[in-house]
Amino acid sequence: MSFKRWFDARAGAQEKLEPLTEKEAAIMEKIANKVVEWKMSVPAIIFLESVKPLNYIGAQALVFFEPFVQTLFNIAEYDTFREMMERRENVERMLQKIEEVDAAALAREREARRQRRAARGKRRWGFFGRKEKPGAGSSEDPGSN
């Protein structure tokens, strides 16, 4: 068997992704939005990348902490999240979702900053009562009063 055939067969066997349910997708979206809202996307990405090989052990740790979490969170969503994180492909999906939401938030922030700068530039000249910016060449002679 050639290396290419072996590699293609191996890659095909590993990449059988089952789609997320609506509930799982909603939970993943909710978590990604919270992570980005708290501006913790970089630490979350680094953490998820570092524990990706240990995702099953991490999911079992979530089972261990379940009694403590029950006092703080909705237990049905927590169980769904725990089961979802047992599958390695969902860790990668979580990473992609966080990156997607973070990119959208960054684009919104850049657009808001651009609009604020444009409004600030207009206000500056409106505040002094000028019709045009200095150096644009006015029709009046500055020396004649």
N, CA, C and O of each residue as an XYZ file, in Angstrom:
580
protein
N       0.847     -1.172      0.000
C       0.000      0.000      0.000
C       0.891      1.233      0.000
O       1.834      1.340      0.784
N       0.569      2.166     -0.902
C       1.363      3.388     -0.983
C       1.018      4.322      0.174
O      -0.043      4.221      0.789
N       1.940      5.222      0.444
C       1.725      6.177      1.528
C       0.511      7.053      1.260
O      -0.267      7.336      2.171
N       0.344      7.487     -0.001
C      -0.783      8.357     -0.342
C      -2.106      7.647     -0.083
O      -3.021      8.242      0.487
N      -2.223      6.392     -0.489
C      -3.460      5.643     -0.257
C      -3.709      5.446      1.239
O      -4.839      5.579      1.709
N      -2.656      5.130      1.976
C      -2.792      4.947      3.422
C      -3.220      6.255      4.090
O      -4.100      6.258      4.952
N      -2.595      7.363      3.688
C      -2.905      8.658      4.278
C      -4.331      9.081      3.957
O      -5.047      9.562      4.835
N      -4.751      8.906      2.701
C      -6.121      9.261      2.314
C      -7.138      8.420      3.067
O      -8.167      8.938      3.500
N      -6.867      7.133      3.230
C      -7.790      6.261      3.957
C      -7.859      6.661      5.425
O      -8.934      6.670      6.025
N      -6.717      6.988      5.992
C      -6.658      7.381      7.406
C      -7.388      8.704      7.626
O      -8.153      8.833      8.582
N      -7.164      9.680      6.761
C      -7.813     10.978      6.889
C      -9.322     10.836      6.707
O     -10.092     11.494      7.406
N      -9.747      9.992      5.785
C     -11.175      9.787      5.562
C     -11.846      9.121      6.744
O     -13.009      9.401      7.035
N     -11.127      8.239      7.430
C     -11.704      7.540      8.577
C     -11.854      8.462      9.778
O     -12.774      8.291     10.578
N     -10.966      9.430      9.914
C     -11.002     10.302     11.080
C     -11.984     11.454     10.933
O     -12.512     11.931     11.937
N     -12.240     11.908      9.740
C     -13.007     13.131      9.535
C     -14.485     12.878      9.215
O     -15.012     13.469      8.272
N     -15.142     12.042      9.953
C     -16.582     11.827      9.807
C     -17.269     12.715     10.844
O     -17.544     12.279     11.962
N     -17.539     13.946     10.468
C     -18.140     14.900     11.393
C     -19.645     14.746     11.394
O     -20.287     14.744     10.344
N     -20.191     14.620     12.573
C     -21.634     14.621     12.666
C     -22.069     16.050     12.947
O     -21.421     16.756     13.720
N     -23.155     16.480     12.328
C     -23.575     17.875     12.496
C     -24.067     18.146     13.920
O     -24.536     17.251     14.624
N     -23.942     19.407     14.313
C     -24.430     19.821     15.625
C     -25.944     19.926     15.604
O     -26.539     20.284     14.587
N     -26.556     19.613     16.724
C     -27.986     19.844     16.843
C     -28.208     21.336     17.055
O     -27.261     22.078     17.315
N     -29.450     21.769     16.944
C     -29.762     23.188     17.151
C     -29.412     23.617     18.570
O     -28.922     24.725     18.786
N     -29.663     22.745     19.529
C     -29.374     23.060     20.926
C     -27.872     23.209     21.144
O     -27.430     24.132     21.827
N     -27.085     22.298     20.562
C     -25.631     22.378     20.693
C     -25.089     23.629     20.018
O     -24.206     24.296     20.557
N     -25.617     23.948     18.839
C     -25.170     25.150     18.134
C     -25.510     26.406     18.929
O     -24.717     27.347     18.972
N     -26.678     26.426     19.554
C     -27.072     27.588     20.358
C     -26.163     27.738     21.582
O     -25.769     28.849     21.937
N     -25.839     26.630     22.213
C     -24.947     26.682     23.388
C     -23.565     27.154     22.971
O     -22.950     27.966     23.663
N     -23.069     26.650     21.840
C     -21.756     27.046     21.362
C     -21.733     28.537     21.025
O     -20.762     29.230     21.330
N     -22.791     29.024     20.403
C     -22.899     30.448     20.070
C     -22.940     31.297     21.342
O     -22.300     32.346     21.415
N     -23.688     30.844     22.332
C     -23.808     31.565     23.605
C     -22.457     31.661     24.306
O     -22.093     32.724     24.808
N     -21.718     30.565     24.343
C     -20.408     30.556     24.994
C     -19.437     31.455     24.233
O     -18.697     32.225     24.845
N     -19.435     31.363     22.919
C     -18.521     32.193     22.115
C     -18.831     33.676     22.308
O     -17.915     34.491     22.418
N     -20.111     34.029     22.349
C     -20.479     35.430     22.562
C     -20.027     35.930     23.926
O     -19.542     37.056     24.039
N     -20.177     35.112     24.961
C     -19.741     35.508     26.300
C     -18.228     35.675     26.356
O     -17.730     36.632     26.951
N     -17.497     34.756     25.744
C     -16.036     34.838     25.744
C     -15.582     36.131     25.069
O     -14.695     36.817     25.576
N     -16.182     36.462     23.937
C     -15.807     37.682     23.219
C     -16.277     38.917     23.982
O     -15.567     39.922     24.027
N     -17.452     38.854     24.575
C     -17.972     39.978     25.358
C     -17.037     40.305     26.521
O     -16.827     41.477     26.833
N     -16.481     39.294     27.158
C     -15.563     39.484     28.283
C     -14.137     39.770     27.807
O     -13.226     39.935     28.618
N     -13.950     39.828     26.472
C     -12.640     40.075     25.857
C     -11.603     39.037     26.305
O     -10.453     39.367     26.596
N     -12.038     37.792     26.352
C     -11.171     36.684     26.750
C     -10.945     35.711     25.585
O     -10.658     34.536     25.814
N     -11.071     36.183     24.355
C     -10.966     35.270     23.220
C      -9.549     34.706     23.060
O      -9.395     33.521     22.765
N      -8.525     35.521     23.247
C      -7.155     35.011     23.096
C      -6.828     33.974     24.175
O      -6.325     32.902     23.840
N      -7.096     34.256     25.474
C      -6.834     33.207     26.464
C      -7.665     31.943     26.232
O      -7.179     30.834     26.453
N      -8.914     32.105     25.789
C      -9.762     30.937     25.537
C      -9.211     30.109     24.386
O      -9.200     28.880     24.452
N      -8.757     30.773     23.339
C      -8.203     30.048     22.194
C      -6.928     29.315     22.593
O      -6.732     28.156     22.228
N      -6.067     29.989     23.341
C      -4.828     29.337     23.788
C      -5.150     28.138     24.675
O      -4.549     27.075     24.524
N      -6.087     28.302     25.591
C      -6.465     27.195     26.476
C      -7.040     26.028     25.683
O      -6.630     24.885     25.882
N      -7.985     26.304     24.784
C      -8.606     25.222     24.016
C      -7.596     24.517     23.114
O      -7.640     23.296     22.967
N      -6.685     25.285     22.509
C      -5.654     24.658     21.676
C      -4.742     23.761     22.513
O      -4.321     22.698     22.056
N      -4.440     24.190     23.732
C      -3.514     23.401     24.544
C      -4.157     22.151     25.129
O      -3.465     21.160     25.361
N      -5.457     22.174     25.369
C      -6.109     20.999     25.956
C      -6.850     20.153     24.920
O      -7.523     19.185     25.276
N      -6.730     20.512     23.654
C      -7.423     19.743     22.613
C      -7.083     18.257     22.648
O      -7.989     17.438     22.492
N      -5.823     17.864     22.845
C      -5.529     16.430     22.916
C      -6.136     15.743     24.143
O      -6.293     14.523     24.151
N      -6.470     16.501     25.158
C      -7.010     15.930     26.394
C      -8.508     16.208     26.549
O      -9.014     16.270     27.670
N      -9.211     16.373     25.441
C     -10.609     16.793     25.539
C     -11.482     15.793     26.294
O     -12.384     16.212     27.018
N     -11.254     14.513     26.156
C     -12.098     13.537     26.846
C     -11.861     13.598     28.357
O     -12.805     13.513     29.142
N     -10.610     13.743     28.753
C     -10.301     13.867     30.185
C     -10.914     15.147     30.736
O     -11.431     15.167     31.853
N     -10.852     16.212     29.947
C     -11.472     17.470     30.363
C     -12.981     17.345     30.510
O     -13.572     17.921     31.423
N     -13.599     16.592     29.610
C     -15.040     16.379     29.709
C     -15.381     15.578     30.968
O     -16.412     15.816     31.598
N     -14.523     14.639     31.329
C     -14.751     13.879     32.555
C     -14.552     14.760     33.787
O     -15.214     14.561     34.806
N     -13.649     15.726     33.699
C     -13.486     16.688     34.800
C     -14.746     17.525     34.957
O     -15.115     17.896     36.071
N     -15.412     17.825     33.832
C     -16.681     18.552     33.904
C     -17.728     17.738     34.660
O     -18.565     18.308     35.361
N     -17.690     16.412     34.526
C     -18.594     15.550     35.290
C     -18.272     15.664     36.771
O     -19.180     15.707     37.602
N     -17.001     15.712     37.106
C     -16.586     15.827     38.507
C     -17.083     17.133     39.125
O     -17.519     17.143     40.276
N     -17.022     18.226     38.376
C     -17.429     19.533     38.909
C     -18.925     19.794     38.787
O     -19.390     20.862     39.186
N     -19.682     18.860     38.256
C     -21.120     19.061     38.045
C     -21.881     19.460     39.310
O     -22.718     20.358     39.224
N     -21.650     18.858     40.470
C     -22.402     19.287     41.661
C     -22.188     20.760     42.018
O     -23.108     21.427     42.489
N     -20.994     21.255     41.797
C     -20.714     22.661     42.092
C     -21.362     23.573     41.056
O     -21.858     24.650     41.384
N     -21.350     23.130     39.818
C     -21.877     23.932     38.722
C     -23.398     24.021     38.781
O     -23.977     25.009     38.329
N     -24.048     23.002     39.334
C     -25.504     22.989     39.411
C     -26.041     24.203     40.157
O     -27.155     24.650     39.884
N     -25.276     24.734     41.081
C     -25.749     25.893     41.833
C     -25.677     27.176     41.017
O     -26.337     28.160     41.352
N     -24.880     27.179     39.947
C     -24.676     28.403     39.175
C     -25.332     28.407     37.799
O     -25.781     29.453     37.330
N     -25.392     27.241     37.144
C     -25.812     27.188     35.752
C     -27.022     26.278     35.559
O     -27.385     25.492     36.434
N     -27.629     26.413     34.389
C     -28.711     25.545     33.956
C     -28.118     24.156     33.701
O     -27.255     24.004     32.836
N     -28.563     23.162     34.432
C     -27.952     21.836     34.374
C     -28.185     21.143     33.026
O     -27.343     20.360     32.587
N     -29.311     21.418     32.367
C     -29.566     20.795     31.062
C     -28.550     21.283     30.027
O     -28.006     20.485     29.264
N     -28.299     22.580     30.002
C     -27.309     23.116     29.071
C     -25.907     22.626     29.429
O     -25.097     22.357     28.541
N     -25.624     22.511     30.705
C     -24.313     22.044     31.141
C     -24.086     20.603     30.685
O     -22.998     20.269     30.217
N     -25.102     19.746     30.817
C     -24.973     18.359     30.372
C     -24.749     18.284     28.868
O     -23.928     17.498     28.395
N     -25.479     19.102     28.119
C     -25.298     19.124     26.669
C     -23.888     19.589     26.319
O     -23.241     19.024     25.437
N     -23.415     20.625     27.019
C     -22.058     21.131     26.779
C     -21.018     20.061     27.104
O     -20.068     19.868     26.346
N     -21.192     19.378     28.209
C     -20.244     18.340     28.614
C     -20.193     17.223     27.574
O     -19.111     16.782     27.187
N     -21.349     16.770     27.127
C     -21.385     15.712     26.111
C     -20.788     16.193     24.790
O     -20.139     15.431     24.074
N     -21.013     17.448     24.486
C     -20.489     18.019     23.250
C     -18.961     18.078     23.289
O     -18.307     17.804     22.282
N     -18.392     18.429     24.434
C     -16.941     18.568     24.548
C     -16.214     17.225     24.606
O     -14.987     17.189     24.514
N     -16.941     16.128     24.757
C     -16.316     14.808     24.703
C     -15.828     14.472     23.299
O     -14.916     13.662     23.135
N     -16.422     15.082     22.301
C     -16.031     14.833     20.913
C     -14.991     15.866     20.482
O     -15.219     17.070     20.594
N     -13.876     15.399     20.001
C     -12.740     16.272     19.674
C     -13.087     17.298     18.606
O     -12.609     18.431     18.664
N     -13.898     16.928     17.643
C     -14.217     17.880     16.568
C     -14.972     19.096     17.102
O     -14.924     20.170     16.503
N     -15.660     18.931     18.211
C     -16.396     20.069     18.769
C     -15.482     21.075     19.454
O     -15.834     22.249     19.567
N     -14.324     20.639     19.908
C     -13.349     21.590     20.449
C     -12.878     22.497     19.313
O     -12.760     23.711     19.483
N     -12.612     21.900     18.165
C     -12.201     22.693     17.006
C     -13.334     23.611     16.550
O     -13.091     24.761     16.182
N     -14.554     23.116     16.571
C     -15.697     23.964     16.221
C     -15.834     25.135     17.182
O     -16.151     26.250     16.767
N     -15.596     24.886     18.465
C     -15.660     25.961     19.456
C     -14.597     27.016     19.164
O     -14.869     28.213     19.243
N     -13.401     26.576     18.830
C     -12.335     27.505     18.466
C     -12.735     28.352     17.266
O     -12.554     29.570     17.268
N     -13.275     27.707     16.250
C     -13.680     28.433     15.051
C     -14.803     29.417     15.341
O     -14.816     30.523     14.801
N     -15.747     29.020     16.191
C     -16.861     29.907     16.543
C     -16.363     31.128     17.306
O     -16.807     32.245     17.042
N     -15.439     30.925     18.256
C     -14.885     32.051     19.011
C     -14.149     32.991     18.062
O     -14.299     34.208     18.161
N     -13.360     32.444     17.150
C     -12.639     33.275     16.196
C     -13.596     34.034     15.286
O     -13.357     35.199     14.970
N     -14.676     33.386     14.865
C     -15.668     34.031     14.001
C     -16.361     35.188     14.727
O     -16.488     36.281     14.174
N     -16.803     34.953     15.945
C     -17.492     35.997     16.714
C     -16.521     37.128     17.046
O     -16.900     38.299     17.025
N     -15.275     36.783     17.350
C     -14.268     37.802     17.661
C     -13.985     38.659     16.433
O     -13.850     39.876     16.556
N     -13.894     38.060     15.273
C     -13.650     38.824     14.047
C     -14.812     39.769     13.754
O     -14.597     40.908     13.338
N     -16.042     39.302     13.970
C     -17.209     40.165     13.753
C     -17.215     41.329     14.751
O     -17.531     42.460     14.381
N     -16.872     41.056     15.999
C     -16.829     42.121     17.011
C     -15.735     43.126     16.680
O     -15.932     44.331     16.842
N     -14.585     42.645     16.219
C     -13.501     43.537     15.849
C     -13.899     44.418     14.673
O     -13.567     45.604     14.655
N     -14.602     43.864     13.691
C     -15.068     44.651     12.548
C     -16.065     45.721     13.000
O     -16.022     46.853     12.518
N     -16.964     45.363     13.928
C     -17.919     46.361     14.449
C     -17.192     47.469     15.200
O     -17.537     48.642     15.059
N     -16.191     47.107     15.995
C     -15.428     48.118     16.736
C     -14.674     49.047     15.786
O     -14.639     50.258     16.004
N     -14.077     48.494     14.746
C     -13.358     49.329     13.776
C     -14.311     50.284     13.063
O     -13.987     51.455     12.864
N     -15.472     49.790     12.682
C     -16.455     50.640     12.001
C     -16.942     51.750     12.932
O     -17.081     52.895     12.504
N     -17.202     51.426     14.195
C     -17.634     52.440     15.161
C     -16.529     53.470     15.378
O     -16.815     54.663     15.476
N     -15.287     53.035     15.452
C     -14.164     53.954     15.627
C     -14.033     54.870     14.420
O     -13.774     56.063     14.577
N     -14.209     54.330     13.215
C     -14.136     55.135     12.002
C     -15.241     56.188     11.994
O     -15.004     57.341     11.631
N     -16.444     55.790     12.394
C     -17.557     56.739     12.433
C     -17.330     57.823     13.479
O     -17.646     58.989     13.243
N     -16.775     57.440     14.652
C     -16.481     58.440     15.678
C     -15.447     59.441     15.192
O     -15.580     60.639     15.440
N     -14.421     58.964     14.506
C     -13.396     59.870     13.982
C     -13.978     60.813     12.941
O     -13.660     62.002     12.925
N     -14.829     60.282     12.074
C     -15.449     61.130     11.051
C     -16.347     62.176     11.706
O     -16.338     63.336     11.295
N     -17.115     61.787     12.710
C     -17.996     62.732     13.399
C     -17.174     63.754     14.176
O     -17.544     64.927     14.232
N     -16.069     63.327     14.774
C     -15.218     64.233     15.538
C     -14.604     65.279     14.612
O     -14.492     66.447     14.985
N     -14.210     64.876     13.424
C     -13.650     65.819     12.458
C     -14.669     66.849     12.025
O     -14.327     68.021     11.869
N     -15.904     66.446     11.828
C     -16.965     67.376     11.448
C     -17.294     68.315     12.601
O     -17.503     69.510     12.391
N     -17.340     67.780     13.818
C     -17.651     68.597     14.988
C     -16.582     69.643     15.215
O     -16.890     70.779     15.574
N     -15.344     69.277     15.011
C     -14.240     70.191     15.284
C     -14.412     71.476     14.481
O     -14.284     72.573     15.024
N     -14.696     71.343     13.215
C     -14.829     72.546     12.387
C     -16.168     73.208     12.604
O     -16.280     74.423     12.439
N     -17.173     72.466     12.961
C     -18.470     73.072     13.259
C     -18.427     73.863     14.555
O     -19.155     74.845     14.702
N     -17.595     73.457     15.486
C     -17.487     74.120     16.784
C     -16.921     75.528     16.631
O     -17.377     76.459     17.296
N     -15.924     75.686     15.751
C     -15.298     76.993     15.552
C     -16.079     77.850     14.571
O     -15.752     79.021     14.380
N     -17.084     77.300     13.960
C     -17.932     78.072     13.055
C     -17.344     78.264     11.675
O     -17.809     79.133     10.937
N     -16.355     77.502     11.299
C     -15.760     77.643      9.977
C     -16.527     76.824      8.960
O     -17.081     75.773      9.282
N     -16.554     77.301      7.759
C     -17.223     76.590      6.671
C     -16.263     75.648      5.959
O     -16.683     74.656      5.362
N     -14.967     75.962      6.025
C     -13.979     75.125      5.351
C     -12.746     74.990      6.222
O     -12.527     75.788      7.134
N     -11.959     74.001      5.944
C     -10.745     73.760      6.713
C      -9.684     74.807      6.348
O      -9.680     75.322      5.230
N      -8.780     75.122      7.296
C      -7.731     76.094      6.979
C      -6.814     75.575      5.887
O      -6.553     74.376      5.786
N      -6.331     76.500      5.073
C      -5.430     76.105      3.995
C      -6.172     75.710      2.742
O      -5.545     75.384      1.735
N      -7.504     75.732      2.777
C      -8.276     75.354      1.610
C      -8.405     76.553      0.670
O      -8.874     76.417     -0.460
N      -7.987     77.720      1.146
C      -8.011     78.923      0.300
C      -9.377     79.590      0.324
O     -10.305     79.161     -0.362
N      -9.485     80.629      1.112
C     -10.762     81.338      1.172
C     -10.754     82.470      0.162
O      -9.691     82.859     -0.322
N     -11.909     82.997     -0.159
C     -12.030     84.061     -1.145
C     -11.683     85.427     -0.541
O     -11.390     86.366     -1.282
N     -11.711     85.552      0.782
C     -11.418     86.817      1.429
C      -9.920     86.987      1.580
O      -9.190     86.003      1.700
N      -9.462     88.209      1.575
C      -8.053     88.530      1.795
C      -7.844     88.634      3.298
O      -8.508     89.449      3.940
N      -6.934     87.831      3.900
C      -6.771     87.876      5.338
C      -6.285     89.222      5.856
O      -6.489     89.517      7.033
N      -5.656     90.046      5.040
C      -5.123     91.323      5.487
C      -6.160     92.442      5.454
O      -5.920     93.488      6.057
N      -7.263     92.282      4.803
C      -8.238     93.387      4.681
C      -9.313     93.261      5.744
O     -10.041     92.269      5.754
N      -9.434     94.215      6.623
C     -10.458     94.261      7.672
C     -11.308     95.432      7.515
O     -12.227     95.638      8.308
